[in-house]
């Protein structure tokens, strides 16, 4: 039987990140594995600051690991051809903020359909 430190588990999976957002000014942006979580949080905070400078409705978000995970996932989805996702959750759970951040990171214009 394998030692628990050798086992493949959810915490290992949750620490694997890929994206093209680590170099904000790169052209073309390089899609690669993110190996430094502290640097990732710093980059996401940079993108949030940039968003807040340019937006009429700045966001006050605390960038904890779960938020960074979701922003990274949405960002990766938006970069795919015809990429789309259905984000499900209760109001105030951060779906809207994660989407705004990911769209901003990709230099996309965000359009929202209102009820």
KAMO-V515630 format. One record per backbone hydrogen bond with DSSP energy under -0.5 kcal/mol. CO is the residue of the C=O (numbers start at 1). NH is the residue of the N-H. Records with the same first field share a line. If there is no record, write none. Layout:
CO=NH / NH
This chain:
3=6 / 7
7=9
9=12 / 13
10=14
11=15
12=15
13=16
15=17
17=34
19=32
22=24
23=26
29=31
30=32
32=19
33=35
34=17
35=37
36=40
37=41
38=42
39=43
40=44
41=45
42=46
43=47
44=48
45=49
46=50
47=51
48=52
49=53
50=54
51=55
59=61
61=63
62=64
64=67 / 68
65=69
66=70
67=71
68=72
69=73
70=74
71=75
72=76
73=77
74=78
75=79
76=80
77=80
80=83
85=87
86=88
90=93
94=98
95=99
96=100
97=101
98=102
99=103
100=104
101=105
102=106
103=108
104=107
108=110
112=114
